[in-house]
């Protein structure tokens, strides 16, 4: 597993970092986002969407569970926060294994449906309001994208 740690000082820096990531992603890509409320998970996803050439405004899918966006690749944005202790099949596998980019916030609540390989991004709020963003690539495809992020 490859790791990369980045500190961003503003929401715009977080979006810009995510946009660079989005430019390097190809189809069938899974990202899990973790971090406390307000850590910047949706802000990160907004930047990622811009890197995927999505023009619609990206908002949190907290109350809808999932939102779809069309761009260079489709983006499936899932918020699993309300899914803790739910055992039924919600059909997320078709998006996780699909042709686009699947971003799951609060993925720890649905770990049983996650494959072995994906990119986890953990966002932490620091005392000075900056963000520490730790990327953990699980699998060669995800490590390659992380390498590209490091070189840009």
N, C-alpha and C positions, 0 to 999 in steps of 0.2 A: 504494500500500500504506500503510495506516494503522498506526501503532504506539502502544502504551501500555506504560509501564513502572511497575510497582508493587513495593514492598518489603513483605514480610510478615515478622513477627518470630517467629511461632509456627506450628506445624502447624494450630492452630485458625484462625488468621487466613487461612492458605492455603485451608483448607476453606471458610471463610465467603466469601472472594472467589469461589471456584469455584461455590459455591451461588448467589450473585447472578448469575453468568453463566448457570448452568443454568436459572434462572427466566425468562431472556430468550430462550432458544433455542426455535426452532420446528423442525419436521421437516426431514429431509434436511440435516443439519448435520455437517460434518467438522472435527474438531480433531486436530491433530498435537501431540504432547508431546515435547519434547527436553530433555535435561539428563543429567548424569552419574548413576550409581547413587547412590541416596539423596537426590537433589535434591528429591523430593516429587511425582513424577509420579502415583503411585498415591494419595497424599494429596489431590492436586488432583482426581483423578477421583472420589474419595469425596465431596468437597464438591459436585462437579458432579451426581453421582447424587442427592444430597439435594435439589438444586434442581430435578431432574426428578421428584421425589416417589417415588424408589425407596427402599424400606424395607429391602431385603436388604443385608447387609454386602458391600461391594465390596473385592475383593482383587486382587492382581496376577495377570494371566493368563500369567505367565512360562512355566509348564510346560504349559499347555493351548493357548497361542497366542491364544485368544479366549474371552471370557465374555459372556453375554447377560443383561441385567437388564430387568425390566418396570417401567414407571412411567408418568408422564404421556406420555412418549415412550419407545420402546425404546432402550436403551443397549447398543451393541456395543463392547466394550473389547478391543482387539487389542494384543498385545505382539509386535512384529516383530523383537526382538533376535536371535532364533535364525534369522532368515530371510535373513541376508546371503548373497549369492551363490547363492540359490535362484532358478532360472529358471522353474520350473513355475507354472502358473496355480493359485492357491490359492483362488480364488472370493471374494476380499475385495471385489471391485467391487460385488457385490450389497448389501453392508453399507455401503460408502462412498457409494453412490448410493441407498441405501434410504430407508425412511420414518422412520428414527429418527436418533439421534445416534451417530456413530461416532468413537471416540477411539482414536488409534493412538500407542502409545509406540514410540520408536525408528523412526519413519516413514522416516528417511533410508535404511534398509535396503530399503525397497520403493517408493522414489520413482517408479519407472516406472509404478506403478498409480495414483498420485495425480492428481486433476484439477487444473486451473489455479487454482481458487478453494477456499480453506479458511482456517481459523484456526490459525496455528502459535503455540504457547505454549512458550517456552523458560524453564526454571527453572535458576537458578544458586545454589549455596551460597556465601554470603559468609563472610568470616573470623569474624564474630561469630555465625555459625550462622543468621542471617536468610536469607531467600531473595529474590533479584531475579527477578521474573517479567516477561518481555517478551512482550506479545501482538502478533502481526503478522497483520493482517487482509488477505487477498487476495481481493478481490471485494466488491461493494456490500452483499450480504446480511451478510457478516461484519463489514464496517465499521459497519453500522447496529447490530449487536449490541454492538460495541465502544463505540459512542457511548452506548448505554443503560447499559453498565457504568460509564462515566465519570460519568454523571449520577446514579447511585444511591449 
